[in-house]
Each structure stands twice: as C-alpha cells, then as structure tokens.
Amino acid sequence: MVDFLKFDLKFMIWPSFNVADSCVVCAAMLLFVSSFIEKPVGVEKA
C-alpha cells in the first residue's frame, strides 16, 4: 500500500497513513460522536 500522509513536526515524525487507515480512523470518530447524540423521544423505528 502507498502511504499518502506523512507529518514532519520538526521534533518528531508522525506515522504515515494510507487510505484504509484514514477510513478506520474516520469511522471510529463518527461512531464515538454518534454515541453521544440522543434520539428524539416518541419516534418509532420503521
């Protein structure tokens, strides 16, 4: 796999990410955020 993001912060080099890594991180963040969103009261599942 080809890595496409590499961060050089002068004092450390951040690990490289590829598309699959980025998708996993985005999905984990969305799952975390969605766990704090409350569903409206009185709305039934279809």
C-alpha positions in Angstrom: 0.0 0.0 0.0 1.1 3.5 -0.7 1.2 5.9 2.2 -0.1 9.4 1.4 0.1 11.4 4.6 3.3 12.0 6.4 3.7 14.7 9.1 7.1 16.0 10.0 6.7 18.2 13.1 10.4 19.1 13.4 10.7 17.3 16.8 9.1 14.0 15.7 7.8 12.3 12.6 4.2 11.2 12.8 3.4 7.8 11.4 2.3 7.6 7.8 -1.4 6.9 6.9 -2.9 5.3 3.9 -6.5 5.4 2.7 -7.5 2.3 4.7 -6.1 3.8 7.9 -7.8 7.1 7.3 -11.2 5.3 6.8 -10.8 3.3 10.0 -10.0 6.5 12.0 -12.9 8.5 10.5 -15.3 5.6 11.2 -14.2 5.3 14.8 -14.6 9.1 15.3 -18.1 9.0 13.8 -19.1 6.1 16.0 -17.8 7.9 19.1 -19.6 11.1 18.3 -22.8 9.3 17.4 -22.9 7.6 20.7 -23.5 11.0 22.4 -26.3 12.1 20.1 -29.7 11.4 21.6 -32.6 10.2 19.5 -35.8 12.2 19.6 -38.4 10.9 22.1 -41.6 9.4 20.5 -40.0 8.4 17.2 -40.5 4.7 16.5 -38.3 2.6 14.3 -39.8 1.9 10.9 
